[in-house]
Each structure stands twice: as C-alpha cells, then as structure tokens.
Amino acid sequence: MPLEAGLLEILACPACHAPLREEEAEETPELVCTDGKACGLAYPVREGIPVLLVDEARRPA
C-alpha cells in the first residue's frame, strides 16, 4: 500500500535529513534515503507505517 504523497513530502531521513523515496523491496516496501553517497539507508514500512529508526534501517549493499 503506497504512502500518501503529502506524508512522503514531509518525511526525511533521521540520520542525514535528506528526502526519502518509496521503493518496493523483496518482501516489504521501504523508504530509501536519496543521499546515496553519504547515507542511503533503507527504512522498512510495516503495515503501512514507516519505521524511521536508524537501528531498524538496512544499510546499502
């Protein structure tokens, strides 16, 4: 289930404060930091709720 556009506009990466983009991962959707050079963390979306905790984020491959 995609997030509302208005919500996605105000969300930012907790680690570097860059905007986030929505992506479909293998099993669950994720919000991925757009600052791929320095950060690039991917935050899970569980049951339609973004989990914006750095400890829960997946590091870029």
DSSP file (Angstrom, degrees, kcal/mol; ACC not computed):
  #  RESIDUE AA STRUCTURE BP1 BP2  ACC     N-H-->O    O-->H-N    N-H-->O    O-->H-N    TCO  KAPPA ALPHA  PHI   PSI    X-CA   Y-CA   Z-CA
    1    1 A M              0   0    0      0, 0.0    47,-0.1     0, 0.0     2,-0.0   0.000 360.0 360.0 360.0 118.6    0.0    0.0    0.0
    2    2 A P        -     0   0    0      0, 0.0     2,-0.1     0, 0.0     3,-0.1  -0.312 360.0-113.1 -68.9 150.2    1.7    3.3   -1.1
    3    3 A L        -     0   0    0      1,-0.1     2,-0.1     2,-0.1    19,-0.1  -0.441  40.7 -90.1 -76.8 155.6    2.1    6.1    1.3
    4    4 A E     >  -     0   0    0      1,-0.1     4,-2.1    -2,-0.1     3,-0.3  -0.408  31.6-126.3 -65.1 142.9    0.1    9.3    0.8
    5    5 A A  H  > S+     0   0    0      1,-0.2     4,-1.7     2,-0.2    -1,-0.1   0.870 109.1  55.2 -60.3 -39.3    2.0   11.9   -1.3
    6    6 A G  H  > S+     0   0    0      1,-0.2     4,-0.9     2,-0.2    -1,-0.2   0.873 108.4  48.1 -63.2 -37.6    1.7   14.6    1.4
    7    7 A L  H >> S+     0   0    0     -3,-0.3     4,-1.3     1,-0.2     3,-0.7   0.916 109.4  52.1 -68.6 -43.3    3.2   12.3    4.0
    8    8 A L  H 3< S+     0   0    0     -4,-2.1    12,-0.4     1,-0.2    -1,-0.2   0.816 103.9  59.3 -63.7 -30.5    6.1   11.4    1.8
    9    9 A E  H 3< S+     0   0    0     -4,-1.7    -1,-0.2     1,-0.2    -2,-0.2   0.812 110.8  39.9 -67.9 -30.4    6.8   15.1    1.1
   10   10 A I  H << S+     0   0    0     -4,-0.9    -1,-0.2    -3,-0.7    -2,-0.2   0.628  93.8  97.8 -97.4 -13.5    7.4   15.9    4.8
   11   11 A L     <  -     0   0    0     -4,-1.3     9,-0.7     9,-0.1     2,-0.3  -0.495  49.9-179.7 -76.8 145.2    9.3   12.8    5.8
   12   12 A A  B     -A   19   0A   0      7,-0.2     6,-0.1    -2,-0.2    21,-0.1  -0.961  38.2 -87.6-140.1 157.4   13.1   12.9    6.0
   13   13 A C     >  -     0   0    0      5,-3.0     4,-2.2    -2,-0.3     5,-0.1  -0.472  30.7-145.2 -64.6 127.0   15.9   10.5    6.8
   14   14 A P  T  4 S+     0   0    0      0, 0.0    -1,-0.2     0, 0.0    38,-0.0   0.768  95.8  51.0 -66.1 -24.2   16.6   10.6   10.6
   15   15 A A  T  4 S+     0   0    0      1,-0.1    -2,-0.0     3,-0.1    38,-0.0   0.910 133.7   2.8 -81.3 -43.6   20.3   10.1   10.0
   16   16 A C  T  4 S-     0   0    0      2,-0.1    -1,-0.1    19,-0.0    23,-0.0   0.477  89.1-122.6-126.0  -4.9   21.1   12.8    7.5
   17   17 A H     <  +     0   0    0     -4,-2.2     3,-0.1     1,-0.2     0, 0.0   0.634  60.9 143.1  71.0  17.9   17.8   14.7    7.0
   18   18 A A        -     0   0    0      1,-0.1    -5,-3.0    -6,-0.1    -1,-0.2  -0.475  59.5 -89.0 -79.4 158.5   17.7   14.1    3.2
   19   19 A P  B     -A   12   0A   0      0, 0.0    15,-2.4     0, 0.0     2,-0.3  -0.233  41.6-131.5 -63.0 158.8   14.3   13.4    1.5
   20   20 A L  E     -B   33   0B   0     -9,-0.7     2,-0.4   -12,-0.4    13,-0.2  -0.847  12.7-155.8-112.9 149.9   13.1    9.8    1.2
   21   21 A R  E     -B   32   0B   0     11,-2.4    11,-3.1    -2,-0.3     2,-0.4  -0.944  21.7-117.9-122.8 149.4   11.7    7.9   -1.8
   22   22 A E  E     +B   31   0B   0     -2,-0.4     2,-0.3     9,-0.2     9,-0.2  -0.694  36.3 172.6 -89.2 134.8    9.4    5.0   -1.7
   23   23 A E  E     -B   30   0B   0      7,-2.8     7,-3.1    -2,-0.4     2,-0.7  -0.981  33.1-122.9-138.3 149.7   10.6    1.6   -3.2
   24   24 A E  E     -B   29   0B   0     -2,-0.3     2,-0.1     5,-0.2     7,-0.0  -0.851  32.7-166.8 -91.2 119.2    9.3   -1.9   -3.2
   25   25 A A        -     0   0    0      3,-1.1     5,-0.0    -2,-0.7    -1,-0.0  -0.240  42.5 -79.2 -91.1-173.0   11.8   -4.3   -1.7
   26   26 A E  S    S-     0   0    0      1,-0.1    -2,-0.0    -2,-0.1    -1,-0.0   0.916 119.8  -3.3 -56.5 -48.0   11.7   -8.1   -1.9
   27   27 A E  S    S+     0   0    0      1,-0.3    -1,-0.1     2,-0.0    -3,-0.0   0.727 132.3  29.6-118.3 -35.6    9.0   -8.6    0.8
   28   28 A T  S    S-     0   0    0     18,-0.0    -3,-1.1    -4,-0.0    -1,-0.3  -0.935  80.8-104.4-130.2 150.9    8.1   -5.2    2.3
   29   29 A P  E     -B   24   0B   0      0, 0.0    16,-2.0     0, 0.0     2,-0.3  -0.347  39.3-162.1 -67.9 156.6    8.1   -1.6    1.0
   30   30 A E  E     -BC  23  44B   0     -7,-3.1    -7,-2.8    14,-0.2     2,-0.6  -0.951  21.9-133.3-137.6 156.2   10.9    0.7    2.1
   31   31 A L  E     -BC  22  43B   0     12,-2.9    12,-3.3    -2,-0.3     2,-0.4  -0.974  31.1-158.8-107.9 121.1   11.7    4.4    2.3
   32   32 A V  E     -BC  21  42B   0    -11,-3.1   -11,-2.4    -2,-0.6    10,-0.2  -0.852  18.6-116.7-109.5 134.5   15.1    4.9    0.9
   33   33 A C  E     -B   20   0B   0      8,-2.7   -13,-0.2    -2,-0.4   -21,-0.0  -0.442  15.6-145.5 -65.3 135.2   17.3    8.0    1.7
   34   34 A T  S    S+     0   0    0    -15,-2.4     2,-1.6     1,-0.2     3,-0.2   0.569  83.9  86.3 -81.7  -8.7   18.0    9.9   -1.5
   35   35 A D     >> +     0   0    0    -16,-0.3     4,-2.4     1,-0.2     5,-0.7  -0.593  54.7 165.8 -89.3  74.6   21.5   10.9   -0.3
   36   36 A G  T  45 +     0   0    0     -2,-1.6    -1,-0.2     1,-0.2    -2,-0.1   0.751  63.8  58.4 -65.9 -27.6   23.1    7.7   -1.6
   37   37 A K  T  45S+     0   0    0     -3,-0.2    -1,-0.2     1,-0.1    -2,-0.1   0.944 122.0  18.3 -70.4 -48.3   26.7    8.8   -1.4
   38   38 A A  T  45S-     0   0    0     -3,-0.1    -2,-0.2   -22,-0.0    -1,-0.1   0.798 142.1  -0.2 -95.1 -32.0   26.8    9.6    2.4
   39   39 A C  T  <5 +     0   0    0     -4,-2.4    -3,-0.2     2,-0.1    -5,-0.0   0.623  54.3 167.7-125.0 -85.1   23.8    7.7    3.8
   40   40 A G      < +     0   0    0     -5,-0.7    -4,-0.1     1,-0.2    18,-0.0   0.662  25.8 167.8  72.0  18.2   21.5    5.7    1.6
   41   41 A L        -     0   0    0     -6,-0.2    -8,-2.7    -9,-0.1     2,-0.5  -0.303  27.4-142.6 -64.8 148.4   19.7    3.9    4.5
   42   42 A A  E     -CD  32  58B   0     16,-2.2    16,-3.1   -10,-0.2   -10,-0.2  -0.967  12.1-158.8-116.7 119.6   16.5    2.0    3.7
   43   43 A Y  E     -C   31   0B   0    -12,-3.3   -12,-2.9    -2,-0.5    14,-0.1  -0.820  18.5-122.0-100.9 133.2   13.8    2.2    6.3
   44   44 A P  E     -C   30   0B   0      0, 0.0     7,-2.8     0, 0.0     2,-0.5  -0.348  10.1-145.4 -73.6 153.6   11.0   -0.5    6.4
   45   45 A V  E     -E   50   0C   0    -16,-2.0     2,-0.6     5,-0.2     3,-0.2  -0.974  19.7-169.3-116.4 112.7    7.3    0.2    6.1
   46   46 A R  E >   -E   49   0C   0      3,-2.3     3,-1.8    -2,-0.5   -18,-0.0  -0.914  68.6 -17.7-110.9 121.8    5.4   -2.2    8.3
   47   47 A E  T 3  S-     0   0    0     -2,-0.6    -1,-0.2     1,-0.3     0, 0.0   0.855 129.3 -52.0  53.2  39.3    1.6   -2.4    8.0
   48   48 A G  T 3  S+     0   0    0     -3,-0.2    -1,-0.3     1,-0.2    -3,-0.0   0.500 116.6 113.2  80.8   4.7    1.6    1.0    6.2
   49   49 A I  E <   -E   46   0C   0     -3,-1.8    -3,-2.3   -46,-0.1     2,-0.2  -0.943  65.5-130.8-114.7 119.9    3.6    2.7    9.0
   50   50 A P  E     -E   45   0C   0      0, 0.0     2,-0.9     0, 0.0    -5,-0.2  -0.490  11.6-148.4 -67.7 132.0    7.2    3.9    8.2
   51   51 A V        -     0   0    0     -7,-2.8     2,-1.3    -2,-0.2   -20,-0.1  -0.822  17.4-177.2-101.9  92.9    9.7    2.7   10.9
   52   52 A L        +     0   0    0     -2,-0.9     2,-0.5    -9,-0.1     3,-0.1  -0.402  33.7 127.3 -94.7  59.0   12.1    5.6   10.8
   53   53 A L    >>  -     0   0    0     -2,-1.3     3,-1.2     1,-0.1     4,-0.8  -0.966  56.4-143.8-114.8 128.5   14.6    4.3   13.3
   54   54 A V  G >4 S+     0   0    0     -2,-0.5     3,-0.8     1,-0.3    -1,-0.1   0.861 102.6  57.8 -59.5 -35.8   18.3    4.1   12.3
   55   55 A D  G 34 S+     0   0    0      1,-0.2    -1,-0.3    -3,-0.1    -3,-0.0   0.754 108.5  46.1 -66.3 -23.7   18.7    0.9   14.2
   56   56 A E  G <4 S+     0   0    0     -3,-1.2    -1,-0.2    -5,-0.1    -2,-0.2   0.541  93.0 106.4 -93.0 -10.3   15.9   -0.7   12.1
   57   57 A A    <<  -     0   0    0     -4,-0.8     2,-0.5    -3,-0.8   -14,-0.2  -0.340  68.8-125.6 -75.7 151.6   17.3    0.6    8.8
   58   58 A R  B     -D   42   0B   0    -16,-3.1   -16,-2.2    -2,-0.1    -1,-0.1  -0.817  24.0-127.2 -95.3 133.0   19.0   -1.6    6.2
   59   59 A R        -     0   0    0     -2,-0.5   -18,-0.1   -18,-0.2   -19,-0.1  -0.479  34.2 -96.2 -75.3 149.2   22.5   -0.4    5.1
   60   60 A P              0   0    0      0, 0.0    -1,-0.1     0, 0.0   -19,-0.1  -0.336 360.0 360.0 -64.4 148.1   23.0    0.0    1.3
   61   61 A A              0   0    0     -3,-0.1    -2,-0.0    -2,-0.0     0, 0.0   0.469 360.0 360.0 -75.4 360.0   24.7   -3.0   -0.4
